[in-house]
Amino acid sequence: MVTGKELVNLGLKPGKWFKEALDHINSYGLAGDALLAYLDTVKPAPVIPLLKAAVPFFENISADTAVEQANIDYVKQSMQQLMRTPTVVAGAIMPDACPAGPLGTIPVGGIVATRNAIHPGMHSADICCSVMLTNLGRVDPKTVLDVAQQLTHFGPGGRPAGQQFELPAALQAEFQDNPFLNSLRSLRFAREHLGTQGDGNHFLYVGISRNTGDTMLITHHGSRGVGAALYTQGMKVAERFRQAISPETAPPNAWIPSQSEEGKQYWAALQTVRKWTKQNHLCLHDAIGSQLGARVQQRYWNEHNFVFRDGDLFYHAKGATPLDPKFMPDITGPRIIPLNMAQPILIVEGPTTENNLGFAPHGAGRNLSRTRHKSSKGRQTKEDLFAEETRGIDARFFFNQIDISELPSAYKDAEEVKRQIAQFNLATTIDEILPYGCIMAGDWEQDAPWRRKKLAKEAARLAAADSQADGSALQEQWGKVPGTYPGSGND
């Protein structure tokens, strides 16, 4: 009888496959050449090492300040590590590049092409973060913004019952048919989060076309809980493959082989999430247009956080806008690049070049984290900052709480980003949407229940400490004699 020890002596690595293989071997009495021939058909493939040298990547970015240079240096170090991942064949960074995690993690503004591999960590939890534009014609922009504020939904969670949009039956069927999407949790997200925008840098923007004078509605958001749930499952599956086939690969860069059953299902799930996210935009745009009684003149959209396929190559764009039509099967117009709430949104087009890999920047990016930016503005009140940085536009926060990490100064200089787009021949600007105003979530966590509870607990702790300190001081003042200080009943 063949045992696991004998397989180990043959140089095989123990694993779950041992049990099934041993059952087969002993059931059929395999030995000698027959045993070795069978083992060749079932043993795991050799582990795949990291590449000895990083695959070169294109650097479509330059610095004009020390802070910007430090940012670029970190991004480049991350890319150098990431580009040793065994599946990688090409890469690039854009002018909006900024760190998105520990060294070795794909940065915002990064594009990484891999062969026969889908890397969930390279599209991140905000799958299909995207922008949609609707031309509403000569409609008063203030009216559009007022109506939009009534109809949109920012912040955590989904829409309450009675305010939800209907999930199309065909889209629901796709969720139910895919093992990555058919959980009750994912289906609940698909219904409740439809027509919601989340928080952070997501926005609803109203502006005027420089070319035509028409009023434009632009929304920016991702796939909400739907995408986050898929990402979580995808990372778990990718990690199982990483441990089996490439343990040297960093966990954030784990991949699902595209030709595996899991890979095919995950790719299909990504396409369903893409459809859901487009529907998410459409719900809001159609509802706003309907209430305004406005006729849609033009509409187009694009992702900037997704995985795009060209044959056996998978382009992971972490905050990069696809230019090449092959990446967008439903292309109906040019591409959309927002910068910040006080700057025009760029409408661009352009060819695929060697250095852009078929992509353009997705926005302005950051040089400092949200926390560091907030601390850098410590001497100014958030009200003063808001008034200074939003002068001339109608900027609103959905929760009426200013979030200074989303004010224009939190982002890279818009003019410098535009200059680098031209410098590196990344795209051509064919129109600009001049800002009238926008809505963002704002600092909704300031009044969140968990924060109120935490603040109340801290206030109670401080009150108790103050009370104890006051008692100690009074005892000191009155000679530490019990019953002789004010409040004892003997005063």
N, C-alpha and C positions, 0 to 999 in steps of 0.2 A: 504493500500500500504506500503510495506516494504521499509525503507530508509537506507542510509548508516549509519546514527546515530544508528539505531537499531542493525546493524551488529557490530559496534564498542562496543555497550553495551554488546554484546555477547562475547566480548574479542578478536575480530578479528582485525588485523592490516590493515588499509586502504592501497589500492594500485590500480594499473591499473585493477586488476581482479574484483574490486568492480562493475564496470559498467556492465560488461557482466553477472556477477552473479545476480545483481539486475534485469536486464532485464529478465533473465530466471525465477527468483523467482516470479516476478509480472506477467509475462505472463502466468504462470501455477498456480498462486494463492497459492504458497507453504506456509505452516504454520506449527507450532508445530514440531512433530517428522519428518515429511517429509522435512521441511525446514532444520532442523539440519542434517538430513541424506545427503541432497544435499550439504550443506556447507562442510561436511566432505570430499566430493569427489573433491571439487574445491579449498578449501582454501590452501594457501601456507604451506609448511612444516615448523615446528618450526625452528627458527634460530639455527645454530650450533655454540656452544661456542668454544673458544680455549681450547685445552687440559689443564688440571690442572697442569700437569707436562710435561716437555720436554721429548720426546722419546729419549732414549740413542742413541748415535752415536759413531762410531769407529774413533779413532784418530790415523791415520797412518802417524804421523809427529812428529818430535822432533826438538829442537833448540840448537844451539851451540854459538849463539851470542845474545846480548841484542836486537838488531834490529829484529832478527828472532823471538825472544820470544814475542816481542810486536806485531808482525804480527800475530803470532799464537793466542795470547790472543784475538785479535779483531775477528779473524775468529771463534774462539770458542764461543765468545759472540753472534756473528751473528747466528751461528748454534743453540745455546740454544734457542734463540727467535723463529727462523724458525721452530724448531722441536716441537713447540706447535700448529702448524697449524693442524686443525682437521683431515685432510686427511693423514697425515704422519704416516708411519709405521716403517721406518728404514732410516739410514743415515751413511755417512762416509766422512772423509776428507783425502786427499792424501798429499804426501810430497811437492807438488807444490802449496798447498793451499795459497791463498792470497785474500784480500778483493775485492769485485766487486761492492760495493755500500754501502748504509747506513746499520747500524746494523739491522739484521733480514733478509738481502738479502743473497741468496745462494752465497757462495764464489766460485771463480775459484778453481778447484780441489775439488769440493764438489759433492757428490752423495746423492740424496734424493728420496726415494721410497714412493709412495703414492698409496692409494687404490681408484680405479674408479675415478681418477681425473687427468687432464692434466693442469699443471701450466705453462702458457707461460712465466712468469717472471723467471722461473727456467731454461729455455733454452736460454733466452735472444734474442736480435735482430739478433745475428750472428748464425742463425739456421744452424746446420749441418756443423759447422767449422770442417774441416777434412784434412787428408793428403793422398796422393796417391804416390805410388812408382812404377816406371817402370825400369826394368833391361834392359839396352841397350847393354849388352855384352862388348866386348873390344873396346869401342869407346873412342877417345881422349876426356877427360873431358873438356878441354878448348874449343874445337869445340862445344861440347854440350852447354856450357854456352853462347858462342857467338851466336849460332843459337837461343837459348832460349830467349836471350835478344832482338832479332829481332821480335820474334813471340808472346811473352807474352804481357800482358797489365796490368799495375798497376795504382793506383790512382782513383779519383772519376769518376763517370759516366761510360758509356759503350763504346763499340767500335764504331768508326765512320762508316758511310755507306761505303760499299765496302770492309770492313775488318771484317765483322761480320760472325760468324759461323751459320750454319743452325740449327734451333730448330727442333728436330725430330717431325714428325707429331703426333705420338702417345703421346708424352709428351705434345704437345700443346693441344691435345684433353683433357688430364687430367686437364689442367689449365681451359679450357673452361667449363668443367663439374662440377667444384667445386666452390661454392659461395664465398669461401674465396680467390680464386685465379683468378676469371674470369673477373676482372676489366681490362679496357684498360691499366691502369698504370702497373699492374702486368704483363700483357702480353708483354708490351713494355720492361719492365725490363728483362723478360725471354729471349727475343731476343737480346737486346743490351748488356746485361751483360754477356752473354755466352762467355767463354774464357777470363774472366778478374779475377784479383786477389785482388783488393782492396788496402788497405794500412795497417798501424799498424804493427803487428807482422807476417803478411802473407809473404810467401817467395817462391822462386824457388831455390832449393838446388841441387848441383851436387857433388857426392862423389864416393868413391871407397869402395866396400864391403871388409871388413877385411877377410872374409872367402874365397872369390872367386877371388877377384881382378877385378870384373866386374864394369862397370860404371853405377851408379844409378842416376836417375832423380826423385826428390821428390818435389811435390808442396803442398802448405798449403794455404787454403782459405776457405771461407764459401759460403753462398748462396746469398751474395751481396744484391742488392735491392729487389730481389724476397723474400728472407727470412725476410728482414726488414719490408716489406709491410705486410707479413703474421703476423709477431709478433705484429705490431701495431693493426691490426684487432683483433687478439686473445686476447690482453690485454683489449680491449674495451668490448668484449663479457664476458671475465672472471670477469671484474669489475661489469657488470650487475648482474651476478650470485652472486658475493660477497655481494653486497648491499642487495640482496634478501635473501640469505641463511646463510651468515656468516660475518656480518658487523664488527665483532671484528678482523677478519683476516686482516693483513696488506695488503694494495693494491698490493705491489710487489708479494705477495704470493697468489693472487686470482687464482681461478681455474675454469675450464670448466668441469662439470660432464661428464665423458667419455661415459655414456650410454644415454645422451641427444642427440637430433638430431644435435645440434651444436658441441657436443663432437665428434660424429662420423665423421662429416664433417671436423673438425679441424684435427683429427687424419689422415684422408685420405689426407688432404692438406700437413701435415708434410711428409708423404711418397712421395708425388709428389715433394716436395722441395728437399728431399733426392736424388731422381732420377736426378733432375735438377743439383744438386751440383756435383754428380758423373760425369754427362755428361760434366760439366764445366771443371773438371780435365781432362777428356778423350780428349776433344777438343785440349787442349794444348799439352798433351803427344803424341797424334797421329800426330799432326802437326809437332812437333819437330822431332819425330822419322822418319816421312816421308821425311822431308827435309834432314835429316842425311843419309837416306837410311839404317837405322839400323833395325834389326829384334828384336822384343820384345821377351826377354827371359822369363820374368816373370812380373806379375803386381798384385798388391793388394792395398787395401785402408782401412781406417777406420775413422769414425767420432770420435770427442771427445767433442761435444757440441750438445746434442740431447736428445730426450726422447725415451726410449726403453721399450717395453712391454713384460710382462710375465703373461699371464692370465689377472686378474683384477688389477695387480700391474704395475705401470708406474714408471720407473727409470729415473729420471731427472739427467743427467750427465752434469754439467757445467764445462767443461774442465776436462774430465776424459775419459780414453780410454776403450772401452768395450773389455773384455777378453772372456767372455762366448759366445760360438757360437750361443746360442739361441737369442742373441741380434743382430746378423748380418746375415740376410738370404742369402747374397751373398758372404760369406766368401771364400776367395781363398788363403789366406796366413796368416802369423803371423801379429802382430800389430806393429805400427810405433810410436816411441816417440822421437820427436826432443827436443834438449836442448837449444843450441844457435848456432849462425852462425859459431863459431870457434870450436865447439865440435862435436864428432860423433853423428849421429842419431842412437838411440837404436832400434833394432829389437827384439821384445819380444814375449813370449807366457807364459801361466800359467793357473792354474785351478781357479775356483771360490772358495773362502774361506769365512769363517764367517765374517772376518774383511774387505775384499775387495769388497764384494757384487757383484763380477763378473767384477770388473774394475781395471785398473791400472792408474798411473798418465798420464797426457797428455803432459808434458814438464817440464820446470824448474820453471815456475812461477816467481813472483817478491816479493821482500821485501819492495820496495819503489814504490810509484806512478811514472809515467813518469816525472811529474813536479819536484818532490822531487829529483829524480835521476839526472835530468839535473842541478838542483841548487847545488847538492853535487859535481858536476864536474866543478864548475864555474871558477876555477883558471887555467884550461887547455883549450886550444883551441880545437874545435871539430876536426880539422885536426890532431892535435897531438894525441888526444884520438883514432881517427880512425886508424892512423898508428900503434899505440901501441897495440890496441886490435884485429886487423885483420892481424897481422904479420903472414905470412906463408899461407894465404888463399887469393883467388881472390874474394873479397867482393865488390859488386857493388850496387849502389842505382839508381833506374830507372830514377829518376828526377835529378840525379847528385847533390843532396843536402843531406849531412850527417845528419842522425837522430841518435843522441847519445842515445836516449831512446831505441834503438834496438841493441846497441852494447852489447857484452857479459856481461859487468859489470852491465848492467841493470837487469840481471836475477839472480836468486839464484845460488849458487855454484853448478855446474853440478856434480862434484864428490860427494858432499854431498847428492844430490838427488838420485844418483845411489846407494849410501850406504844405504839410507833409503828404497829404493825399495827392496833391499835384506833383510834389517833388519825386515821389516814388511811382508816379503814373498808376495809381491804384484805381481811379475812377474819374469821370468827368461830371461836374455839377451842371445839370440842365435846368434846374429851377430851385428856388428857395421858398419855404413856407414861413413867412414872417410872423413872429409871435403876437397873438392877441392876449392869450391867457392859457392857463392849464390848471388841472386838478391833480393832486397827488394824495396819497394816504395821510401823510404827516406822521407825527410821533404818537401813534395810537396806543403804544405801550405805556405812555405817561399815566393814563387813567385805567390801564388794564386791571382787572380784579386781582391778579397775582401780585401786581406792583402795589396796589392799595393795601393789600394784606401785609406785604413785606414792610411797607412804610409804617403801617399801624403797629406792627410788632416791634419795629425799631423804636418808634416813638414811645411805646410802653416801656421798653427796656431802658431808654434814656430817662424817662420820668421816674422809674423805680430807682435808678442810680442817683438821680438828683435828690430824690426823697431821702435816700440813705445818707447821701453826703450832707444834706441839710441837718438831718438828725445828729450826725456825728459832730458837726460844727456846733450845734446848740449844746450838746453834751459837754463839748470842750469849753464853751463859754460859761456854762453853769456848774463847772467843777465836776462833771460826770456823776452828779448825784441824782439818781432816779427820782422822779416825782417832783423836781424843783425847777423844771424848765417850762416855758409857756406851752399850754396845750395839755398839761398833765392833770389839770383840775385843781391844782394848788396855787395857781397864780392869782 
